[in-house]
Amino acid sequence: MAKLGGKTALVTGGGSGLGEASSEILAGEGASLVVTDVNESAAQHTVDIIRQRGGSAISLAHDVTKKDEWSKVVQTTLREFGSLDVLVNNAGVSGTSGLPMEDIEFEAWREVMSVNLDAVFMGCQEAIIAMKDTGGSIINISSIMGIVGGAGAAYNASKGGVRLLTKSVAVYCGNNGYPIRCNSIHPGYIWTPMVRNVVDFVPDVESEEELQAMLIERHPIGRLGVPDDIANGVLFLASDASSFMTGSELVIDGGYTAV
Ligand SMILES: NC(=O)c1ccc[n+]([C@@H]2O[C@H](COP(=O)([O-])OP(=O)(O)OC[C@H]3O[C@@H](n4cnc5c(N)ncnc54)[C@H](O)[C@@H]3O)[C@@H](O)[C@H]2O)c1
């Protein structure tokens, strides 16, 4: 039996990488998907794949940094599918990762915080309003870089913020009797467009192959992750298999943070 039959899941940044894989895996387990992205055609591409496989999905243009767009997206979800059961706050940017601290413009810092942290706050707020009577699961995509340093000030601070925002939401919902679980996921390096783009900022690395080899070295398991490694964690946290988990950190990192 499908693990998420009758449920509706909203995935931000669902047009690429981890968001795309998560949308496809959740739909494969019977959830109706609302795939949102600032890049609407990318979101629609994910929806096309889900529909080709017999799943149910719609795409919506959605800049997660805009409060009014959050309200519209959640209202459309409720109108189209009748409930919001799972929210995956996945959209994110690497921004200033790799730049020397002394060179980061404040506006660039704010841009990273706005997408990676402010938007997760807004998403949690909207999800609590939509789910507080019916229940649900909020899954925030943080990073190993929300646990250890090394990715640059803004990215580290934003992902560390997501880690504790998640715990705060979990405690708030529990204390108020809302049947909402909220957990964070902390992926190691996954070879997606976000990571490939960092090649231009890393000193002494000339090519994507060199970057990949350097990153593999840091994962005791001996490889980088693939998007499905994380999507399977999203499925676990979305489903009743994780019904005793809230405020937790699911680290899926090939051993990166074990060293
Ligand atoms: N790839 C990794 O190694 C890795 C590791 C740890 C955490 N993460 C996190 O996983 C998440 C997904 O990363 P990815 O590697 O799949 O990246 P990606 O670049 O492949 O996909 C990110 C998606 O987010 C969308 N997006 C960007 N800004 C947006 C905005 N303002 N509003 C809505 N959508 C927006 C992009 O259009 C894109 O489709 C991010 O939060 C990232 O920080 C990634």
The ligand as an ORCA input file, in Angstrom:
! r2SCAN-3c Opt
* xyz 0 1
  N      23.446     19.741     -3.150
  C      24.001     19.632     -1.961
  O      25.128     19.137     -1.814
  C      23.284     20.096     -0.740
  C      23.836     19.756      0.510
  C      23.182     20.184      1.663
  C      22.010     20.915      1.559
  N      21.514     21.234      0.337
  C      20.287     22.010      0.303
  O      19.324     21.319     -0.462
  C      18.415     22.249     -1.058
  C      18.314     21.950     -2.542
  O      19.587     22.119     -3.125
  P      19.990     21.498     -4.543
  O      21.379     21.031     -4.416
  O      18.939     20.594     -5.012
  O      20.033     22.844     -5.415
  P      19.571     23.156     -6.908
  O      20.262     24.424     -7.247
  O      19.722     21.978     -7.784
  O      17.988     23.422     -6.731
  C      17.520     24.508     -5.975
  C      16.173     24.926     -6.524
  O      15.701     26.025     -5.721
  C      15.149     26.987     -6.583
  N      15.190     28.315     -5.954
  C      16.261     29.110     -5.743
  N      15.878     30.272     -5.197
  C      14.531     30.210     -5.046
  C      13.541     31.099     -4.547
  N      13.851     32.337     -4.103
  N      12.254     30.703     -4.533
  C      11.916     29.472     -4.991
  N      12.791     28.600     -5.510
  C      14.093     28.967     -5.526
  C      15.989     26.919     -7.842
  O      15.302     27.488     -8.972
  C      16.230     25.422     -7.964
  O      15.235     24.795     -8.753
  C      18.955     23.629     -0.725
  O      18.288     24.154      0.401
  C      20.407     23.352     -0.381
  O      20.956     24.344      0.452
  C      22.113     20.836     -0.808
*
